[in-house]
Amino acid sequence: MDPHGEDRAAAIEVADRLGAGAQFIAGRARPGTSGREHAVVDPATGEAVHRFTLASPADVDLAVDAARAALPQWAGATPAERSEAMHRFAATLADRARDLALAESLQCGKPLRLSTGFDVPGTVDNTAFFAGAARHLQGQAAAEYSGDHTSYVRREPVGVVGSIAPWNYPLQMAAWKVLPAIAAGNTIVLKPAELTPLTSLMFAAAATDAGLPPGVVNVVTGSGREAGEHLVGHPGVAMTSFTGSTAVGRRVAEVALRTVKRLHLELGGKAPFVVFDDADLTAAAHGAVAGALINTGQDCTAATRAYVQRPLYDDFVAAVAELFGRVTVGDPFDPATDLGPLVSTAQAERVAGFVDRARSCATVVTGGKRPPGSAPAGAYYQPTLVTGAPQDSEITQGEIFGPVLVVLPFDDDDEGLRLANDTPYGLAASAWTRDVFRAGRATREISAGCVWINDHIPIISEMPHGGFRASGFGKDMSAYSMEEYTQVKHVMYDNTAVAKKDWHRTIFAD
């Protein structure tokens, strides 16, 4: 057994407990009916650690039927009743934190240190937040705007929500999809990525075990083309929420449009990291390394384009290169590991392709290859620093989704902010400066859904997450996300008890 085999063996045992039931419908696990077997592969070793049968469209239909059947009871529950159930849900997740972290690291390859310290506690906190938010669905205060009527606003559930979550943060993204939807009284069918379904299934089971009615949270694990498109286009689904690439998001929008669904899209990103010449160089270099390499760079808000004002440029490149060299790449279950493998060999090859194609127009300062001594089957790739790439090059503009940071210089503030916005995306960004006026200008002028000052990556349950432009629309987390999953109804009462209203003269001449 390898030196960290005990944790890996424990993680495989957690996965084995799921059995072959990669679908969770109406409160219980069941196998898919497509007849096509799929495997969850440990990206650190290339070994299959869990096998299951993919969902068919019939499984999706069954899950939607279960969600529709559960909707009247759940939507009709009081906010306090939903809140109480979700508080129990948070407690159940906390009790299962170790198993969730093990399964997340097994299927994703992310260091157990990250799963234990970020993914799982963040999900528990998010669940507790929405347990409280369930009691704060408010409309506009009642008033007599016309003089003769009393008006007020109701916020009501949309209905059955069909959500598709990505493979980079399977547990947290499942939570971001499910929690605001059910807190607002909706029911949900979630399709996780086939690569990483384990923690989504565990999340749904925890909801049922905590006392949420069967059918409130359902999971179908199938291919995007078959199960995903069927879910998005299903006439019984009132809303689609999708997190993933911009290219797939366009396809989701096309399919959803056929049934005129409400749509929430959290798509790709190419976050700029703008370092002004008065910035704390040490803080900026450490922030760039952490922001670029978190989750092996498989993060749509990762720092991927650093623009550094010329007086600091050379020192910044040198500092980042030195820090990259200190990052430990290794087994996700080794406590010393900073950077695990990418999610799959295909993703590692994709990242390598970006870097290899860039060599003709840019300089690979450090990295740019598999680490020495890495497991032959493991999807490892070194932290990679690239300089000299043109602003319009593929490596500067494309979403790489790997441990790659491109650094470019700029001269004045106008140029730095212009370059930061020179991308189709607008999900996240950061600016590094000691000058409060520069900071304020950056927050106003950078076009992104989140702008950090002197930090990059932190998120919190109370604040919204979502993008502009090609990064999509709508918000995850925070009370703002509740607006995505509710529909506003205007209710108007006549106060006059008069049969013939004044406005009736537009119809009745006398």
N, C-alpha and C positions, 0 to 999 in steps of 0.2 A: 504494500500500500504506500502511496506517495506521502510525503511528510504532513500534508494537510488533508489526508484521505478521510479522517473521521468526519469532518464537516461536510465533505462532498458526499460521503456515504449517507449521512443524516439527511442531506438535501434530496438524494435519490429516494430515500425511504419516504420523505414527505410527498414526492411526486407519485410514488407507487400507491399511496393511500387514495389517490384520485381514481384509481382503476382506469378503465377504458372510457369512462364517461366524461368526455370533453365538452358535453353540452349540459347546461344546467337550466332546466325548464320546469316551471310550476313547482319550485321548491325541492327538486331532486335532480341528481346527476343521471345522465343516460347517454348511451353511445350515439354517435351520428349514424345516419342511414345512407350516406353517399356511396358506401362500398369502397372508398379510397382511404387507405391507411396513410397516416402522416406521423413523423417523429419529431419530438423536441430534441435538439442536439445541444450538448454542452459545448459552447464555442471555444472553451479552453482546451478541450481534448479531441473534439470532432466525433465524440461517441454519442449515439442515441441513448437518451436517458428516460424517455417516456414515449409510448406509442398510443395512437388513438385513431378513430375513424372520423373523418371530416364531416361537417354538417352538409346536408342537402337542402334545397329549397323547401322541401317538406318539413324539415326540422325548423327552419325559419318560420314557416306558417304556424307550426305548433307553438313556438315561443311567442309569436305575436298574439295568437289566440289566448295564451295564458296571461299575457300582459293586459289584454283587453278585458278578460274575465275579472282580473284583480283590480282594475281601474275604479269601478264605482265605490268599492269599500275603502280603498286607499285615498282616493280623492275626497271622499265624504268624511274621512276621519278628521277630527279637530286638529288644529296645529299642535296643540299640546300632546295629543296622542302620537302624531308622527314624530314629534320631537323626542318623546320618551323612548320610542322604539329605536330611533337613531342614536340616542345616548347609549342604549344597550349594545347597539351595533359597534360603536366606538370602543366600548369596553371589551367586547368579544375580539375585535381586531388586536387590541393591546395584549390580550391574553395569548394570542397566537403570533406575536411579533417575531419570535425566533424562527418559527416555521416559515412565515412569509418571507423573511430575509433570506433564509437558505434557498428557498425555491426561486426567488428573484435572481439571486446570484447564479444559480445553476443554469437557468434558462437564458439569461442575458450575458453572462460573463462579467458582470460588473463586480468590483471588489466587495466582499462581504462587509467591509468597513463602510462603504457607501450605502449599501442596502440597509444596514443596521442603523446608521447614523442619519440617513436622509430619507430614503424612499419610504420605509415603514413608519417612522415617527411622523413624517409629513402627512401620510395617509390617515393615521389615527387622528392627528390634529384637525385635518380637513373634515373628517367625519364628525368630530365633536363640534366644529364650527357650524356645520350645516344643521346639526341637531338643534343648535340654538337659533339659527336663522329661520328654521321652519316656523317659529313663532312670531316672525316679524314681517310677514307678507302684508304690506299696507297699500291702500289706495289713497286717492286724494280725499281730503275732508269733504263732508257733505256741505252743500251751499245752494242758495237760490240764485243761480246765475241769470235765469230768464225773468225772475220776479214771480212767476206763477208756478214754478216747478222746483222740486228739490232734486239735485243731481248728486250722484256719488259714483265712485269707480270701484269695481271689483277686480281682483287679480285671480284668475282661475287657471288650473292646469291646462296644458295644451292637449294632453292625451297620452298615447303610447309614443315613446321616443325610441328611435332606432339609432344607436351610436356605434361608431367604429373607432377603435383605439389603436395606437401604434405599438411598435415593439421596443422602443427605446426606454420607456418608463411604463411597463405594463400595469403595475399596481397603481401607481399614482394617476396615470391617465384614465384607468378604469374609474377611480374615485372621482376625478374631475368631471367625468361624464355622468356617472350615476348619481352622485350626492345632491347637486342642486336640482336635478330633475325630480328625484323622489321627495326631497324636502318640500318642493312646491306642489306635491300631490300627483305627479305623473307616475306612470310605470314605465319600465325600460327593457329593451332587448339590446344587449351589448355584444358586438362582435370584436373579440380581441384578435391580434395578429396570430396567424397559425404558428409562427416561430415561438411565441411566448405566451401561451394561454394559461399557464399553471396558476399564477397568482390572481388572475381575473376570476377563475373558477373558485379559488379559495375565498376570495372576497365575496362572491355571490353566496356561497355556502354559509359564510359568517353572518350575512344579512338574514338568511332564513333561520339560522340557529339563534339569532338574537331576538327573533319573534316578529320580523317583518312578514306579512302575509305571503304565502306562496304565489308566485307570479309577479310580484312587484319588481324583482330583479331577476332577469333571465340572461343566460349567456349562450351564444351559438358560436362554435369554433369551426369556421370553414374558409374556403378561399374567397378572396375579394371579388373575383369575377362571378362566382356562383352564389355563395351565401351573402356576400356584401352587397352586390347589386340588387339581389332579390329583396334584401332588407330595406335598402334605400328606396326602391320603387314600390314597396308593398302598400296597397291602398289602405290597410289598417294602421299604418304608421303615420302619425300626424307631424312628426318633426324628425329631421336628421341632424346629428351632431357628429362631425368628423374631425379627427386630428391625423395629419399625415402630410405627404408632399403636396406641393401646389399642383403638380401635374395630375395626380389622382384626385385632388380636390375639385379640379375642373370637371372630371368625369362624374364625380358624386353630384355636383351641381346639375349637370345635364340630366342625370337619371331622376333626381329629386324634382326637377322642374315639371316632369311629366304629370305628377300628381299634385303640383303646387304646394309643396311642403314648406314649412318653416325650416330654415337652414342655418346652421352654425358651423363655421369652418375655422379651424386653427391649423395654419399651413406652414410652409417652409420659412426659413430665415437665413440671413447672412449678416449677423450682427456686427456693426462697426464698433471699434474700441478706440476712441479719439484721445490722444495724449498731448495736451498742450505743454508749452515749454516751461511752465511754472509748476508742473506736476511733481509730486513726490515720486522720484524714479523707482525707488525700491518698492513702494506700494503698487505702482503701475505694473512693474515687471511681474511681481507675485500675482497680482490680479489677472494679468493676461494669461499666465500659465495655468492658474486655477480655472479661469473662465473658458480657456480653450480646450482643456483636457478633461473636464468633468465628464463622467460617463463615457470616457474614451472619445470625447468630442461628438458623441451621438446625441446632440441636444440642439433643438432648433433655436435656442437663445445663446448658444455658445459663442464666445468671442472668436471670430474667424478672420476679421479684417482689422488689423491694427494700423491706424494712421497716427504717425508720431511727428511732431514738429521738429524741424531739422536740428536745432541745438541739442535735443535729447536723443536723436535717432540712433546714432552709432552706439551710444551707451545702452540704450534700451535693447537693441538687437543683441549686444554682447551679454547683457544680464539675462535675457530670456533664453538664449542659447545655453548659458551656464546652468540655469534652473532646469531646463529640459533634460540636460544630461544627468541631473540628480534624481529624476523621476524613476521609480522602480516599476518595471513592467514584469508582470508575473501572474502566478496562479491567483484567481479571485478569492480563494479560501485561505491564502497566506496573509496574516495580519500586516505584513510588511509591504504588501502590494499597493502601489498607488494607481496603476493603470492596468486594467485587465484586457482581454481580447475584445475585438469588435464582435457584433452579434453573430456573424457568420463569415465563412470564408468568402462568400460572394461579396459581402460588404467590404471586407479587407481588400479584395481585388479591385473593387470600385474605387476605394480611396487611393490605392497604389496607382491606378490609372490616371487619376487627376494629377498626382505628383509627377509621374513619369512624363506625361504630356507637357507639363510645365517646364521641364528641364531645358527645352529649346529657347525659352524666353525669360527664364528666371533662375535664381540661385537657390539650391537647397543647402541651407546653412548647416543644418543638423537633422538627423533622422532620414526619412525617405526610404526606409526598407524594413524588412522584418528584423526584430531584435535577434542578436546572436544567441544561439542555444534555445530558441523557442521551440515548443513542441511542433513537429512537422504538420500535424493536423490542426493546430490551434490557429485561431483567426487573429493573430497578433500583428501590430504595426507600431513602429517607433513614433514617439512624439516628433513632429516634423515642423521645422521653421523654414519659411520660404521668403526671400526678399527679391526685389527687382522685377516683380511681375507687373506687366502693364495693367492699368486700371480696367481696361476692357477685356482682359484675358479670362479664360474659363476658370482658372483657379481663384481669381479675385471675385468673380461674379457668381459662380456656381455653388450650390449647396453641397459641400463635400461630405459632411456627416462623419467625420473622423478626426483624429488627433493632429490636425494641420492648422497652423497659424500663418497667415500672410501678413507681412509688415511692409508698409509703404510710407514714404516721407511726405510732409506738406510744409508749405512756407508760412502763409498767414492764416488767421482764423477763418476767413471767408472760404479759403480753399479747403481747409480741414472739414468744415461742415458740409461743403458742397460734395466732397468725396464720400463722406459718410452717407449722404442721401442718394448717391449715385448707384442705385440697385433697385430692382423691382420690388424687393421685400421691405417689410417695415414691422418686424416683430419686436425687436429689442435692440438696445444700444447702450453704450456707456461713454462718459466723458470724464477726464482726469485733469483736475486743476485745483489750485488753491485760491483762485479768484472767484468770488461769489458772482460777479457780473458775467464772467465767461460761463460759469456753470448755469446761470439763469438763461443765457442766450442759447446754450446747447439744449436745454430742456425744451425751449420754445421751438427751436428750428429743426432739430432732428426729428424726422418723420418716422416714429415708431410707437408701438403701443406701450412700451416701457422704456424709460431712460434712467439709468443709474448714474449717480455722481460718485466718483472715487470708490466704486465697487462694481462687480459684474456677476450676475447670476441669482442673488438671493431672491426668494419668493416667500410670500406669507399668505396664510389663508384669508386674511381680512382684505387683501388688495387684489384687484383684477389682473388677469393675464389674457392677452389677446393682441392681435396685430392690425396693421393697416395694409392697404394695397394688396399685393400678391401674397401677403401673409394671412389673408382671410379677414373675417369679421365675427364679432361676438366675443364674449368674455367667459373665461373659466375662473373658478374661485370667486370669493367675495360675494357681497350682496348683489353686485351688478349682474352676476351670472344668473341670479334668480329671474331677472328680466327676460333672459333668453327662453326660460322654460315656463313662463306664464303668459297668458293673453289677457289683455285689458278689455273689460266690459263696462260700458257706460249704462247706468240705471237711472231712469228719470221718472219721478212721481208728479202727477198733477196735484196741485194744492187748492184748486178753486172749486171743485165739485160743480162746475158749470158745464152744461151739456154742449152749448154752442160756444166754441172758443173764438177769440178775436181773429186768429189766423184763418178760420174757416171761410172768411170773406173772399179768400182767393179762389174758393170753389163755388160757394153759394152767393149768388148776386144779391139776394135779400137777407 
